[in-house]
Amino acid sequence: MKSIFVPALAAAAALALSACGGSGDDSLGDNAADAAEAQSENLEARADNSSGAQEEALRDRADTVEEAGEEREEAIDDSDVDASRLSADQRNALTNGQ
């Protein structure tokens, strides 16, 4: 059940971002970190249901995803991007690291 809930939460966060447009680089960066954290939590939940090398690989990937989200948040904040001037597709691409 957790594996369904976490992606749904990430999708809801992305939808909320595209609906409100954010209010500058801070909210956009926060959304990027939140999306990565949701993906990381999903991987951790999958790791809880695994064992051995698969469990370790999932936990390593979860750490990598969360770190990448934090780096993406910092990069967005440092860029001083004005989220209100971006299209919904552009905001979603930044949030999801595309």
C-alpha atoms as a printed R data frame, in Angstrom:
   type eleno elety resid chain resno      x      y       z
1  ATOM     1    CA   MET     A     1  0.000  0.000   0.000
2  ATOM     2    CA   LYS     A     2  2.900  2.358   0.763
3  ATOM     3    CA   SER     A     3  4.230  1.931  -2.766
4  ATOM     4    CA   ILE     A     4  0.984  3.354  -4.136
5  ATOM     5    CA   PHE     A     5  0.671  6.165  -1.592
6  ATOM     6    CA   VAL     A     6  4.113  7.747  -2.049
7  ATOM     7    CA   PRO     A     7  3.948  8.172  -5.858
8  ATOM     8    CA   ALA     A     8  0.417  9.501  -5.489
9  ATOM     9    CA   LEU     A     9  1.703 12.030  -2.972
10 ATOM    10    CA   ALA     A    10  4.489 13.075  -5.368
11 ATOM    11    CA   ALA     A    11  1.987 13.475  -8.195
12 ATOM    12    CA   ALA     A    12 -0.266 15.576  -5.970
13 ATOM    13    CA   ALA     A    13  2.674 17.807  -5.068
14 ATOM    14    CA   ALA     A    14  3.553 18.261  -8.746
15 ATOM    15    CA   LEU     A    15 -0.070 19.039  -9.553
16 ATOM    16    CA   ALA     A    16 -0.227 21.605  -6.765
17 ATOM    17    CA   LEU     A    17  2.905 23.239  -8.135
18 ATOM    18    CA   SER     A    18  1.509 23.490 -11.630
19 ATOM    19    CA   ALA     A    19 -1.789 24.864 -10.320
20 ATOM    20    CA   CYS     A    20 -0.382 27.609  -8.128
21 ATOM    21    CA   GLY     A    21  2.763 28.444 -10.070
22 ATOM    22    CA   GLY     A    22  4.813 28.983  -6.927
23 ATOM    23    CA   SER     A    23  5.982 32.351  -5.708
24 ATOM    24    CA   GLY     A    24  9.592 32.448  -6.797
25 ATOM    25    CA   ASP     A    25 12.649 30.283  -6.578
26 ATOM    26    CA   ASP     A    26 12.186 29.182  -2.945
27 ATOM    27    CA   SER     A    27  8.888 27.395  -3.487
28 ATOM    28    CA   LEU     A    28 10.114 25.844  -6.725
29 ATOM    29    CA   GLY     A    29 13.270 24.564  -5.012
30 ATOM    30    CA   ASP     A    30 11.244 23.249  -2.087
31 ATOM    31    CA   ASN     A    31  8.956 21.395  -4.472
32 ATOM    32    CA   ALA     A    32 11.974 19.808  -6.185
33 ATOM    33    CA   ALA     A    33 13.320 18.588  -2.845
34 ATOM    34    CA   ASP     A    34  9.873 17.338  -1.790
35 ATOM    35    CA   ALA     A    35  9.434 15.373  -5.021
36 ATOM    36    CA   ALA     A    36 12.841 13.736  -4.602
37 ATOM    37    CA   GLU     A    37 12.074 12.934  -0.971
38 ATOM    38    CA   ALA     A    38  8.813 11.247  -1.982
39 ATOM    39    CA   GLN     A    39 10.678  9.137  -4.561
40 ATOM    40    CA   SER     A    40 13.294  8.289  -1.944
41 ATOM    41    CA   GLU     A    41 10.636  7.214   0.545
42 ATOM    42    CA   ASN     A    42  9.078  4.983  -2.099
43 ATOM    43    CA   LEU     A    43 12.440  3.304  -2.694
44 ATOM    44    CA   GLU     A    44 12.931  2.879   1.064
45 ATOM    45    CA   ALA     A    45  9.506  1.225   1.335
46 ATOM    46    CA   ARG     A    46 10.464 -1.162  -1.464
47 ATOM    47    CA   ALA     A    47 13.741 -1.869   0.346
48 ATOM    48    CA   ASP     A    48 11.778 -2.745   3.494
49 ATOM    49    CA   ASN     A    49 10.123 -5.526   1.490
50 ATOM    50    CA   SER     A    50 13.413 -6.804   0.048
51 ATOM    51    CA   SER     A    51 16.536 -8.427   1.396
52 ATOM    52    CA   GLY     A    52 20.194 -8.906   0.628
53 ATOM    53    CA   ALA     A    53 21.784 -7.154  -2.318
54 ATOM    54    CA   GLN     A    54 18.447 -5.896  -3.650
55 ATOM    55    CA   GLU     A    55 17.645 -4.208  -0.350
56 ATOM    56    CA   GLU     A    56 21.056 -2.560  -0.226
57 ATOM    57    CA   ALA     A    57 20.806 -1.373  -3.830
58 ATOM    58    CA   LEU     A    58 17.361  0.157  -3.195
59 ATOM    59    CA   ARG     A    59 18.588  1.959  -0.080
60 ATOM    60    CA   ASP     A    60 21.632  3.279  -1.949
61 ATOM    61    CA   ARG     A    61 19.413  4.506  -4.762
62 ATOM    62    CA   ALA     A    62 17.055  6.152  -2.252
63 ATOM    63    CA   ASP     A    63 20.005  8.060  -0.772
64 ATOM    64    CA   THR     A    64 21.178  9.108  -4.241
65 ATOM    65    CA   VAL     A    65 17.708 10.325  -5.250
66 ATOM    66    CA   GLU     A    66 17.300 12.376  -2.072
67 ATOM    67    CA   GLU     A    67 20.767 13.924  -2.419
68 ATOM    68    CA   ALA     A    68 20.051 14.809  -6.055
69 ATOM    69    CA   GLY     A    69 16.810 16.503  -4.971
70 ATOM    70    CA   GLU     A    70 18.649 18.570  -2.379
71 ATOM    71    CA   GLU     A    71 21.255 19.577  -4.971
72 ATOM    72    CA   ARG     A    72 18.474 20.469  -7.417
73 ATOM    73    CA   GLU     A    73 16.823 22.606  -4.723
74 ATOM    74    CA   GLU     A    74 20.079 24.477  -4.104
75 ATOM    75    CA   ALA     A    75 20.666 24.993  -7.836
76 ATOM    76    CA   ILE     A    76 17.159 26.371  -8.316
77 ATOM    77    CA   ASP     A    77 17.528 28.682  -5.324
78 ATOM    78    CA   ASP     A    78 20.958 29.857  -6.510
79 ATOM    79    CA   SER     A    79 19.652 30.574 -10.007
80 ATOM    80    CA   ASP     A    80 17.096 33.107  -8.725
81 ATOM    81    CA   VAL     A    81 14.598 31.810 -11.276
82 ATOM    82    CA   ASP     A    82 11.240 33.566 -11.257
83 ATOM    83    CA   ALA     A    83  8.757 30.681 -11.177
84 ATOM    84    CA   SER     A    84  5.900 32.965 -12.182
85 ATOM    85    CA   ARG     A    85  7.540 33.489 -15.581
86 ATOM    86    CA   LEU     A    86  7.841 29.766 -16.323
87 ATOM    87    CA   SER     A    87  5.238 27.595 -17.973
88 ATOM    88    CA   ALA     A    88  3.772 24.685 -16.031
89 ATOM    89    CA   ASP     A    89  5.862 22.291 -18.138
90 ATOM    90    CA   GLN     A    90  9.040 24.219 -17.338
91 ATOM    91    CA   ARG     A    91  8.267 24.240 -13.600
92 ATOM    92    CA   ASN     A    92  7.519 20.515 -13.640
93 ATOM    93    CA   ALA     A    93 10.745 19.809 -15.564
94 ATOM    94    CA   LEU     A    94 12.777 21.738 -12.971
95 ATOM    95    CA   THR     A    95 10.970 20.101 -10.090
96 ATOM    96    CA   ASN     A    96 11.533 16.615 -11.484
97 ATOM    97    CA   GLY     A    97 15.092 17.226 -12.650
98 ATOM    98    CA   GLN     A    98 14.440 16.917 -16.348
